[in-house]
Amino acid sequence: MKYILLVAIPYVFVLGLAAISDVETPPIDSEQVGFRGTGMVQMTNPRIAAKLEDANQPPDEFGPVEPGGDLAKDIYENVQVLGDLTDDEFNHFMLGVTTWVSPEEGCGYCHNEENLASDEKYTKVVARRMMQMTRTINNEWSDHVGATGVNCYSCHRGNHVPEYVWTDENYHPEANKGFAASRNDQNLAVDVNGHTSLPYNAMADLLTSPDPQIRVQSNLALPTRQGGQSLQTTESTYSLMINMSEGLGVNCNYCHNSRAFGDWSQSSDKRVTAFHGINMVQELNATYLDPLASELPENRLGPNGDAPKAMCMTCHQGVNKPMYGWEALNDHPKALVAQ
């Protein structure tokens, strides 16, 4: 979570404070996005915005291919996902994948180039599963990704592994030392909780299984097993919300009305989109990403042996619409949407 410095203090002290607490200094732009008096204001640091714009440029597109021709499944061996594409569409998409994920190694990153049908490389097995996941996103989660959809580049950005993924944070080297026995997964600042004292394992609790209890306020006077929410559940929710805020580069009022955070009728429509996004990430982690632990080599796993998983930052990378709404399905509509 980033905090905005609003008071005038000596310049030297500002430098020291910024060095230790991630302070954003003026000028800061503000935009009223709701009714006056509701605090629906978005704050933007123009210097950070300029850096994000440079970092969120879409890749060059290759353009569509001509329709028609024999299907890939009738030409190549062991085509389990993309067999419904024509030969030209298939090779066109493979060119895109290598550009998005392995621009230096090319086809050899996933394939034995002497036997392209072989599954001997774990990267090919993982890539196949990721293609299935991408089709699931584009087919079943349009309430979140809309018509723009996603492709491999949405997360990978030219890297073998997306830059912004997470693994179980309980491994932190200080987690079991000194008073850490009673730390309860908090009071240890790490990236995933915005360097706060909030629970640093919130995503493992809230983003890896369907329908977890993501709640802030209890419906009862006292937390009980019959529907109440504990203080740690509340704190885990705050930790997740901070993570989402950082991932989208927005503050809480992007989705919530500050006078009634829990009231859906007073929230923006973006809260509904975010709700579908949370549910989508839960499904992706539980169904596609976490199970890949058995396929990955040790150097790709977290210290606790779990597979890297997704969060909002994985795709958004600091902006509210990934790459500012780039139409990710333009070049490969058939490959990225199951027929």
C-alpha positions in Angstrom: 0.0 0.0 0.0 1.4 3.4 -0.9 0.8 6.4 1.2 0.6 10.0 -0.1 2.6 12.7 1.7 0.3 15.8 2.1 2.3 18.0 4.5 5.3 20.2 3.8 8.4 18.9 5.6 12.1 19.4 5.1 13.4 18.0 1.9 16.2 16.0 3.5 13.6 14.3 5.8 11.4 13.5 2.8 14.3 11.7 1.2 14.9 9.7 4.4 11.3 8.9 4.9 10.9 7.8 1.2 13.8 5.5 1.5 12.3 3.6 4.4 8.5 3.7 3.9 7.7 3.9 0.2 6.2 7.4 0.4 4.8 9.1 -2.7 5.5 12.8 -2.8 3.4 15.5 -4.5 2.2 16.5 -7.0 -0.6 13.9 -7.0 -3.5 14.0 -9.4 -7.0 13.3 -8.2 -10.3 12.5 -10.0 -13.8 12.5 -8.5 -15.4 9.3 -9.8 -18.6 9.3 -7.7 -21.1 11.7 -6.1 -19.5 14.6 -4.1 -19.2 13.8 -0.5 -18.8 10.1 -0.9 -15.0 10.1 -1.1 -15.1 8.3 -4.5 -11.8 9.8 -5.5 -8.9 8.2 -7.4 -5.4 9.3 -6.7 -2.7 9.0 -9.4 1.0 9.7 -9.2 1.8 11.0 -12.7 5.4 9.9 -12.5 4.4 6.3 -11.6 1.7 6.4 -14.3 4.3 7.3 -16.9 6.5 4.3 -15.9 3.5 2.0 -16.0 2.6 3.1 -19.4 6.0 2.2 -20.7 5.9 -1.2 -19.0 2.4 -2.1 -20.3 2.8 -1.8 -24.1 1.4 -4.7 -26.1 3.6 -6.7 -28.4 3.7 -6.4 -32.1 0.9 -8.3 -33.8 1.4 -10.6 -36.8 -2.0 -10.2 -38.3 -4.6 -12.9 -39.1 -4.1 -15.8 -41.5 -6.2 -16.8 -44.4 -8.9 -19.4 -43.5 -9.1 -22.9 -44.8 -6.7 -25.8 -45.1 -6.1 -29.1 -43.4 -6.5 -29.4 -39.6 -3.5 -29.6 -37.4 -4.7 -32.8 -35.7 -4.7 -34.5 -39.2 -1.1 -33.4 -39.9 0.8 -33.5 -36.6 1.1 -36.1 -33.9 0.1 -35.6 -30.3 -1.9 -32.3 -30.8 -4.2 -32.5 -27.8 -5.5 -28.9 -27.5 -5.1 -27.0 -30.8 -6.2 -29.8 -33.2 -9.2 -27.7 -34.3 -6.9 -25.2 -36.0 -5.8 -25.3 -39.6 -2.2 -25.9 -40.3 -1.6 -22.2 -41.0 -3.5 -21.1 -37.8 -1.6 -23.6 -35.7 1.9 -22.5 -36.8 0.8 -18.9 -36.6 -0.2 -19.4 -33.0 3.0 -21.3 -32.2 5.0 -18.3 -33.5 3.0 -16.1 -31.1 3.6 -18.4 -28.2 7.4 -18.4 -28.7 7.4 -14.6 -29.0 5.3 -14.2 -25.8 7.0 -16.8 -23.6 10.4 -17.8 -25.0 11.6 -15.2 -27.5 15.3 -16.3 -27.2 15.0 -20.1 -27.2 12.1 -20.3 -29.6 10.4 -23.7 -30.1 13.2 -25.5 -28.3 12.1 -24.2 -25.0 9.1 -26.6 -25.0 9.9 -29.1 -27.7 12.5 -31.6 -28.5 13.2 -30.2 -31.9 14.2 -33.6 -33.2 10.8 -35.0 -32.2 8.2 -32.3 -31.8 5.5 -34.7 -30.8 7.4 -35.8 -27.7 6.2 -34.7 -24.2 9.6 -35.3 -22.6 10.1 -31.7 -21.7 8.0 -30.5 -18.7 7.7 -27.1 -20.3 5.5 -28.6 -23.1 3.2 -30.4 -20.6 2.9 -27.1 -18.7 2.3 -25.1 -21.9 -0.5 -27.4 -22.9 -2.2 -26.9 -19.6 -1.8 -23.2 -19.9 -3.4 -23.2 -23.3 -6.4 -25.0 -21.7 -6.5 -22.5 -18.9 -6.4 -19.6 -21.4 -9.3 -21.0 -23.3 -11.2 -21.4 -20.1 -10.7 -17.8 -19.2 -11.8 -16.5 -22.6 -14.8 -18.9 -22.7 -16.1 -18.9 -19.2 -14.9 -15.6 -17.6 -16.1 -12.9 -20.0 -17.7 -11.2 -17.0 -14.2 -10.3 -15.9 -12.0 -10.2 -19.1 -14.8 -8.9 -21.4 -14.4 -9.1 -25.1 -10.7 -8.2 -25.0 -9.8 -11.7 -23.6 -6.3 -12.8 -22.7 -3.4 -14.6 -24.3 0.0 -15.9 -23.1 1.5 -12.4 -23.3 -1.1 -11.0 -20.9 0.9 -12.5 -18.0 4.2 -13.7 -19.4 5.4 -10.5 -21.2 8.3 -12.3 -22.8 9.3 -14.3 -19.7 9.3 -18.0 -19.1 7.5 -17.5 -15.8 5.3 -14.4 -15.3 7.1 -11.9 -13.2 4.3 -11.5 -10.7 3.3 -14.8 -9.3 3.3 -16.0 -5.7 4.0 -19.1 -3.6 3.2 -19.9 0.0 4.8 -17.2 2.2 5.0 -19.3 5.4 8.6 -20.1 4.4 9.8 -16.6 5.2 13.2 -17.0 6.9 12.0 -15.1 10.0 8.7 -16.9 10.3 9.8 -19.5 13.0 12.3 -17.5 15.0 12.0 -15.7 18.3 8.5 -14.6 18.9 7.4 -15.9 15.5 5.8 -18.9 17.1 2.8 -16.6 17.9 3.1 -14.6 14.8 0.0 -16.1 13.3 1.1 -15.4 9.7 1.4 -11.7 10.2 3.6 -8.8 11.6 6.2 -9.7 8.9 6.1 -7.3 6.0 6.5 -8.9 2.5 5.5 -7.9 -1.0 2.2 -9.7 -1.1 0.7 -7.8 1.8 2.0 -4.4 0.7 4.7 -4.4 3.4 2.1 -4.1 6.2 1.7 -6.1 9.4 -1.4 -7.8 8.0 -1.4 -11.6 7.3 1.1 -12.5 4.7 -0.5 -15.8 3.9 -3.9 -14.3 3.0 -3.7 -15.4 -0.7 -3.0 -19.0 0.2 -6.1 -18.8 2.4 -8.4 -16.8 0.0 -7.2 -17.4 -3.6 -6.7 -21.2 -3.8 -10.1 -22.7 -3.1 -13.6 -21.9 -4.2 -15.9 -19.8 -2.0 -13.5 -18.9 0.9 -14.8 -16.6 3.6 -13.6 -13.2 2.2 -15.4 -11.0 4.7 -14.7 -7.9 6.7 -17.7 -7.4 8.9 -19.6 -10.1 10.8 -23.4 -10.2 10.5 -23.6 -11.0 14.2 -22.7 -9.0 17.3 -19.9 -11.4 18.2 -17.9 -13.7 15.9 -19.2 -17.3 16.3 -19.2 -20.5 14.3 -22.7 -19.7 13.1 -21.7 -17.1 10.5 -19.5 -14.6 12.4 -16.1 -13.5 11.2 -13.0 -13.5 13.3 -10.6 -10.6 13.5 -8.0 -12.6 11.6 -10.5 -13.2 8.8 -11.1 -9.5 8.6 -7.3 -8.8 8.6 -6.8 -11.4 5.8 -9.4 -9.7 3.8 -7.7 -6.3 4.2 -4.4 -8.0 3.2 -6.0 -9.3 0.0 -7.6 -6.0 -0.8 -4.2 -4.2 -0.5 -2.8 -6.8 -2.8 -5.6 -6.1 -5.3 -5.2 -2.4 -5.0 -1.4 -2.6 -5.8 -2.1 -5.0 -8.6 -4.6 -2.7 -10.4 -2.8 0.6 -9.4 -6.0 2.0 -7.8 -7.2 2.9 -4.3 -10.1 1.3 -2.5 -12.7 3.8 -3.9 -12.2 2.4 -7.4 -14.7 -0.3 -6.4 -16.1 0.8 -3.0 -18.0 3.8 -1.7 -16.0 5.0 1.3 -19.1 5.7 3.3 -20.5 2.2 2.9 -17.7 -0.2 1.9 -19.9 -3.3 2.2 -23.0 -1.9 0.4 -23.1 -3.3 -3.2 -25.8 -0.8 -4.2 -23.5 2.1 -3.4 -20.4 0.6 -5.0 -19.3 1.1 -8.5 -19.9 -1.5 -11.2 -16.2 -2.2 -11.2 -16.8 -4.0 -7.9 -18.9 -6.6 -9.8 -16.1 -7.0 -12.3 -13.6 -7.5 -9.4 -15.9 -10.0 -7.8 -15.8 -12.2 -10.9 -12.0 -11.7 -11.1 -11.5 -13.0 -7.6 -13.6 -16.1 -8.4 -11.7 -16.6 -11.6 -8.3 -16.5 -9.9 -9.6 -18.9 -7.3 -10.6 -21.4 -10.0 -7.4 -20.9 -12.0 -5.2 -21.6 -9.0 -7.2 -24.5 -7.7 -7.8 -26.2 -11.1 -4.8 -25.3 -13.3 -1.8 -23.8 -11.4 -1.5 -25.5 -8.0 -1.8 -29.0 -9.5 1.2 -28.3 -11.7 3.5 -28.8 -8.7 3.9 -32.4 -9.6 5.1 -31.5 -13.1 7.5 -28.7 -12.2 11.2 -29.2 -11.3 12.3 -28.1 -7.8 13.8 -24.8 -9.0 10.3 -23.7 -10.3 8.6 -24.5 -6.9 8.3 -22.3 -3.8 10.3 -23.3 -0.7 7.3 -25.2 0.6 7.0 -27.2 -2.6 4.0 -25.4 -4.1 3.6 -24.2 -7.6 3.6 -20.5 -8.5 0.1 -19.1 -8.6 -1.8 -16.1 -10.0 -3.0 -12.9 -8.4 -4.4 -9.7 -9.8 -0.9 -8.3 -10.4 0.0 -11.3 -12.6 -2.1 -9.9 -15.4 -2.8 -6.3 -14.5 0.7 -5.4 -13.6 -0.2 -2.0 -12.0 -3.0 -0.8 -14.4 -6.7 -1.3 -14.0 -7.0 -2.8 -17.5 -4.1 -5.0 -18.6 -2.1 -3.1 -21.2 -4.8 -0.5 -21.1 -7.4 -2.7 -22.8 -5.3 -4.3 -25.5 -7.5 -6.7 -27.7 -5.6 -9.9 -26.8 -7.7 -12.1 -29.1 -7.1 -10.1 -32.3 -4.4 -12.3 -33.9 -5.5 -15.7 -32.8 -9.3 -15.9 -32.1 -9.7 -19.6 -32.8 -6.6 -20.7 -30.8 -7.6 -18.7 -27.7 -11.3 -19.6 -27.6 -12.4 -23.2 -27.5 -14.5 -24.2 -30.5 
